[in-house]
Each structure stands twice: as structure tokens, then as C-alpha cells.
């Protein structure tokens, strides 16, 4: 893979990684509640979902999702429903001392599962891998296509982890401002509202 391709791929890819969306909002919120380390570890759930999508795209199985209206509809309805569930839980989340005690008891595995389900419930994500990554694969290169796809996919995951760390750092930095119940409640409800809007946006998404 030549340097010109990488010079085009890395900025375009990182722009996708940094785009505000449900998973990045989760990293921001998790870090503001549980700390940077926990948010970054929980992001492994998202990376696992995206890695699976990259494999599916490389195998051509994403074409099934792209061509099946009913499968696409099922995935996006389930994904939107889960976003609405998280938004409702966040809206009703306790604040104050009780919330701090509860936060210490939250398992990283549960947060990672949440990240995984949010990522896996977005059918547009796998279509991004189908439409975006192949643009940087050269069929005339001496390097096999599968190997090029694997390298691009690995780079996408590294950049995605960097985006998780950046959003997590922002959330951890904001943590000091949300130690009081009123600011924490406001932040939770703004986050819940944005997740709810993301759910509606997912329901409105089309395959094209």
C-alpha cells in the first residue's frame, strides 16, 4: 500500500471515527461517570463489533444486508430500540451520593456489552465498511486484496480506539464539573436526548 493511499485514507478514516454518534457519546458519558480507564476498556466492545463487521464486509456478506430490505429494517429497529432503552435509563439515572456509590459497582464488562450492542445495532456501520474501505483497495497492486483489506481494517480499529480515548478524555475532564447533582442531571438528560435523537435518526436511515 503506497503512501499516497495512506495519506488519503488516514484523515478520511479518522474523520469518520471522530464523528459524533451514539458510541462516542457513550464513551463521553462513561468517562464522565466512571473515569477514563473504564471508558477506554469499555470501548473494546465497540471495537469487537466493528471487527466483526469488517470481516463480514471482506467476505461479501454485507451485500446480503445491503440487498435485504427486511433484514436491514430488523437490525435498525432493534438498534433504535436499544438506543431508546439506554436513553430512558440515562434520563432516570440517579445523581448525587447514591449515584457515586452505584458507579463504583458498575462492571466494565457490562459497559463493554453496551458499547458492543449499540455498534452492532447500527446497520449503516457495516455498509460504511462495504462502501468506504474498498475505495482504498487496489486490485492492480502486488499485495493481495484480502491483505490490503485486513491492513485497512486494522488501521480503522486503531483510529477508532484513538477516538474512544479522545472522547473519554473529554468526559473525564468534564467529570469535575458534574460532581454536583444539578449539573449531573442536566448532562444525563442532554445525553439521553441526543441518544434518543440518534435512535430516531437510525429509524429514518435508508440502505442507500
URBEL-V5679 format. One record per residue. PHI is phi in whole degrees, 0 to 359 (999 if undefined). Layout:
phi
PHI
PHI
//
This chain:
phi
999
278
293
298
297
295
296
275
291
299
295
295
294
294
297
295
298
274
301
296
206
303
292
294
294
297
299
299
290
298
293
290
259
240
106
297
301
296
297
291
294
296
298
299
297
295
299
296
296
293
298
297
294
296
297
298
296
295
277
84
288
295
299
298
296
292
264
266
296
288
294
300
297
298
297
288
292
297
296
295
299
292
297
297
296
298
299
296
298
291
298
267
299
292
236
93
296
298
293
295
295
294
297
292
268
284
278
297
298
294
293
295
296
297
300
298
293
295
293
291
276
250
294
293
296
293
289
297
296
291
267
271
300
299
297
253
262
257
282
266
288
289
282
304
302
299
292
298
297
296
296
297
296
296
294
301
293
296
292
294
296
297
296
301
295
293
295
296
297
298
295
294
295
283
304
295
276
243
284
271
302
296
297
296
298
297
296
300
283
294
298
298
296
294
294
297
296
297
298
296
297
293
296
276
294
247
292
289
//
